[in-house]
Amino acid sequence: MDIKLHSRNFDITEALRKQVIQKLSQITRHLPGITDIRVELASERTRSQKQRIIVQVTVDADGTVIR
């Protein structure tokens, strides 16, 4: 299983990288045929003073793509 992390508008810290990999490694219990996982993290500014973090996970399991 290969996990690839990409980010837009911010840097991925080592702690965040470890947490994402740890959480996604648990998915193999439910989908045993996973070959590739792509994680996209994006930071967007909103009208309120808070930032919004968007996470998209794409899983390739035995030729089936799950997003």
C-alpha positions in Angstrom: 0.0 0.0 0.0 1.4 3.3 -1.1 0.2 6.5 0.6 0.9 9.8 -1.2 0.3 13.2 0.5 -0.1 16.5 -1.4 -1.0 19.9 0.0 -2.1 23.3 -1.4 -1.6 26.6 0.4 0.2 25.2 3.4 3.0 22.9 4.5 2.5 19.4 5.9 4.2 19.0 9.2 5.8 15.7 10.2 3.1 15.3 13.0 0.3 15.7 10.5 1.9 13.3 8.1 2.3 10.6 10.8 -1.3 11.1 11.9 -2.7 10.7 8.4 -0.6 7.6 7.7 -1.6 6.1 11.0 -5.3 6.7 10.4 -5.3 5.5 6.8 -3.3 2.3 7.7 -6.4 1.1 9.6 -8.5 1.1 6.4 -6.9 -2.2 5.2 -9.2 -4.0 7.7 -12.2 -3.0 5.6 -10.7 -3.0 2.1 -7.9 -5.6 1.9 -7.0 -5.0 -1.8 -5.8 -1.4 -1.5 -2.9 -0.7 -3.8 -2.7 3.1 -3.7 -4.0 6.0 -1.5 -3.7 9.7 -2.5 -4.5 12.4 0.1 -5.0 16.0 -1.0 -5.0 18.7 1.8 -6.0 22.2 0.9 -6.4 25.3 3.0 -8.9 27.9 2.0 -9.7 31.3 3.5 -13.3 32.0 4.3 -15.2 35.2 5.0 -15.0 34.6 8.7 -11.5 34.8 10.1 -11.2 31.0 10.3 -9.5 28.9 7.7 -11.1 25.9 6.2 -9.1 22.7 5.7 -10.4 20.4 2.9 -9.2 16.8 2.7 -9.9 14.5 -0.3 -8.8 10.9 -0.1 -8.7 8.7 -3.3 -8.3 5.0 -2.7 -7.4 2.5 -5.5 -8.6 -1.0 -4.4 -8.2 -3.8 -6.9 -8.8 -1.4 -9.9 -11.8 0.3 -8.2 -11.4 3.9 -7.4 -13.1 5.2 -4.3 -13.2 8.9 -3.5 
